[in-house]
């Protein structure tokens, strides 16, 4: 993980990561082959935009709090092989990519929380990690319903 020299460095890195997530889900939506996939990935792009906005607010105002319960982890993504993103990928493969991406985002925010210079920023990153964990859970449930139940 990158070494940060200031709170602004941490926040800039997190903001950039959220922007990459917005672009990733937007691209998946643009390349999706059915309306269901388009809708799911468009919604996730919007949620990632919300995370980016929260981080920008934190940078501007100095604090922000996200509350909620810790989501369940089905750990489905832990047992799936990596899938390459392609323009005409199947819904199943798109779900695998999304699960793994959300798992990585969770780890990123957990690591950023460990490096946070104060309790407020630490709690903010832990809250964002929780949000990413919720996203992963939603993809895991969809994968379970769509893929595992059909087999």
N, C-alpha and C positions, 0 to 999 in steps of 0.2 A: 504494500500500500504506500502511496505517496506520503511524504512527510510534509506536514503543514506548518507554516510559520505564524499564522494568525487565524482568528475566527473568520475573517473575510476569505482567506484561502480555503478554509473548510467549506464555507457556504458557497463560494464560487464553484468549487468542485461538485458539490451536491446539486447546484442549479444546473450545471452543465450535464450532469448525469440524468437529471429529470428531462432536460431538453432532448437528450439522445433517446430516452424512453418514449417521449412524445413522437419523435420522428420514426422510431421503430414501429410503434403501433399504428401510426398513420400509414406507413408503407405497407404493413400487413393488411390494413383495411383496403387500401387502394389496389392491392393485388389479390384480394380475396375473391373466391369463385362463387360465393353465395351470399345472400342478404344477411343471413344469421351471422356469418363471420364478419361481414362489414360492420354490422351493428355492434358486436362484441368488441372488436378492436377499436372502433371509433370511440366507444364509451371509455375504454382504457386510456386512450390518448387524452381524452378530456380529464380523466382523473389524474393522470401524470402532469397535465398542465396545472391542475389545482395544487399538486405538490410543489411544483416550481413556483407558483404564485406565493404559497406559504413561506417557502425559503426566501424569496425576494422580500417578503414582508418582514421576516426575521432580520434580514440583513439591514433593511431600512429602519425598522423600529426597535430592534434589539431583543424582542421576545415574541413568542407565540406558543400556544399550548394546544395539543391535540389530545383528546381523551377517548378512551374506549377500552374494551376488554381484549385480552390476548386471544387471538383466534386459534382454533384447532389446526394442527398440521397433519394432514393425511400421509405425508411423505411419499406420495406417488412419484414426484419428480426425482426423488433420490434413486429410484430404480429404473429410470428410463435412460436410454442412450441419447447422446446429443444428436440433434437434427439440424441439417443445413437449411437456411432460409432460401426458398426458391419462389419465383413469381407465381407458380401454379401449385403450391404445396397443398396437401390435403388438410382438412380441418383437424384431423388427429395430430398431424405433424405441427401445425400451427399452435395447437394447444400445448404440445411438448415444449416448443420453443418459448412460448409465453410463460409456462411454469418455471422453466429454468432461468429465464430472465428475471422473474419476480423473486426467485430464490437468491439470485446474485444481488439484486437490489436490497433485499433484506440483510444480507451479509455486509454490504457496503455501509448501510446506516448503522448496523450494530458496531462495525469497526470505527465509524466516525464518532459514535457515541463514546467509545472507549478513549478516543483522542480529544474529546471536547474539553475545552479549558474551564468550563463552569457547569454547574448543575442544570441550569436552565437549558443550555444548548444540548447537553447530554440527554435530558428528558425529551427534547424536541426530536433529536435523532432516533431515540428509542420509539417514540410515537410514530415517526415516519417508517421505521422498520416494521412496526406493527401493521401499518397500512399496507405495506408491500406484502406482508405475510397474509393479509386478508385477500389481496389480489391473487396470490398463489393458491390459496384455498379455493377461491371461486373457480379458477382454472382446473384444479384437481377434481372438484365436484363435477364440473362439466365433462372432464375426461372420463371420470368414473361412470357418469350417466351415458355418455355418448359412445365410448370405446369399450370399456371393460364390461359393461352390461350386455353389449352386443356379441361378445365372444363367449 
